[in-house]
Amino acid sequence: MKNIIKGTILLLIMLMISCGKSDQQRVDNFLDDYEQVVEKWESKIADGEFTDEDSDEMNKIIEEMGDNAKELQNVTKWTKKQQERYAKLSERIMDAIFKSMNIPGGFSY
């Protein structure tokens, strides 16, 4: 009986550890996706190929990414490195938006 209890406790500990890693991986995957979005829009804006339709699409995608970030923040505690990466990506997308609107000076927190 003691071996079954020990085995069960060990299994629960392993599950808790793997769940934490899984949540962190979800955050990292989200940040990777967010970075791709940022790079796409930075490139379009820099190339001068940014249209009103692009602006509408970008706003929709950014809103969805914001909702996803909020959901992930409710699921798991982000590491400091993840928080910093998210802040830098958000700053980059805001800079891109300001450039698309011809607003000088960029964006800074």
C-alpha positions as CSV (number, residue, x, y, z in Angstrom):
1,M,0.0,0.0,0.0
2,K,2.8,2.4,0.9
3,N,4.4,1.8,-2.5
4,I,1.1,2.7,-4.3
5,I,0.8,5.9,-2.3
6,K,4.5,6.8,-3.0
7,G,4.0,6.0,-6.7
8,T,0.8,8.1,-6.8
9,I,2.5,11.1,-5.1
10,L,5.5,10.8,-7.5
11,L,3.2,10.7,-10.5
12,L,1.3,13.8,-9.2
13,I,4.5,15.7,-8.7
14,M,5.7,14.8,-12.2
15,L,2.3,15.9,-13.7
16,M,2.5,19.3,-11.9
17,I,6.0,19.9,-13.1
18,S,5.2,19.0,-16.7
19,C,2.0,21.1,-16.6
20,G,4.1,24.1,-15.5
21,K,6.5,23.5,-18.4
22,S,3.6,23.1,-20.8
23,D,2.1,26.4,-19.7
24,Q,5.5,28.1,-20.2
25,Q,5.8,26.5,-23.6
26,R,2.4,27.9,-24.5
27,V,3.6,31.4,-23.5
28,D,6.8,31.0,-25.6
29,N,4.8,29.8,-28.6
30,F,2.5,32.8,-28.3
31,L,5.5,35.1,-28.1
32,D,7.0,33.4,-31.2
33,D,3.7,34.0,-33.1
34,Y,3.5,37.6,-31.8
35,E,7.0,38.2,-33.1
36,Q,6.1,36.9,-36.5
37,V,3.1,39.3,-36.6
38,V,5.3,42.2,-35.6
39,E,7.9,41.4,-38.2
40,K,5.2,41.1,-40.9
41,W,3.7,44.5,-40.2
42,E,7.1,46.2,-39.7
43,S,8.1,44.9,-43.1
44,K,4.9,46.0,-44.8
45,I,5.1,49.5,-43.3
46,A,8.8,49.9,-44.1
47,D,8.1,48.8,-47.8
48,G,5.4,51.5,-48.1
49,E,2.9,48.9,-49.0
50,F,0.6,49.6,-46.1
51,T,-3.1,50.2,-47.1
52,D,-6.2,51.0,-45.2
53,E,-7.2,47.4,-45.5
54,D,-3.9,46.4,-44.0
55,S,-4.5,48.8,-41.1
56,D,-7.9,47.1,-40.4
57,E,-6.4,43.7,-40.6
58,M,-3.5,44.7,-38.3
59,N,-5.8,46.2,-35.8
60,K,-7.9,43.0,-35.7
61,I,-4.8,40.7,-35.3
62,I,-3.4,42.9,-32.6
63,E,-6.7,42.8,-30.7
64,E,-6.7,39.0,-31.0
65,M,-3.1,38.8,-29.8
66,G,-3.9,41.0,-26.8
67,D,-6.9,38.8,-25.9
68,N,-4.6,35.7,-26.2
69,A,-2.0,37.4,-24.0
70,K,-4.6,38.1,-21.3
71,E,-5.8,34.5,-21.4
72,L,-2.3,33.2,-21.0
73,Q,-1.6,35.6,-18.2
74,N,-4.6,34.1,-16.4
75,V,-3.4,30.5,-17.0
76,T,0.2,30.8,-15.9
77,K,2.7,33.2,-14.3
78,W,5.0,34.6,-17.0
79,T,8.7,34.6,-16.4
80,K,10.5,38.0,-16.3
81,K,12.1,37.2,-19.6
82,Q,8.7,36.5,-21.2
83,Q,7.3,39.7,-19.8
84,E,10.2,41.7,-21.1
85,R,9.9,40.1,-24.5
86,Y,6.2,40.8,-24.7
87,A,6.8,44.5,-23.7
88,K,9.5,44.8,-26.4
89,L,7.3,43.3,-29.1
90,S,4.4,45.5,-28.0
91,E,6.7,48.6,-28.3
92,R,7.8,47.5,-31.7
93,I,4.2,47.1,-33.0
94,M,3.3,50.5,-31.6
95,D,6.3,52.0,-33.4
96,A,5.2,50.4,-36.6
97,I,1.6,51.7,-36.1
98,F,3.0,55.3,-35.5
99,K,5.1,55.0,-38.6
100,S,2.1,53.9,-40.6
101,M,0.3,57.0,-39.4
102,N,3.3,59.3,-40.0
103,I,3.6,60.1,-36.3
104,P,7.2,61.1,-35.5
105,G,9.0,60.0,-32.4
106,G,7.8,56.5,-32.1
107,F,6.4,54.8,-29.0
108,S,8.0,54.2,-25.6
109,Y,6.7,52.9,-22.3
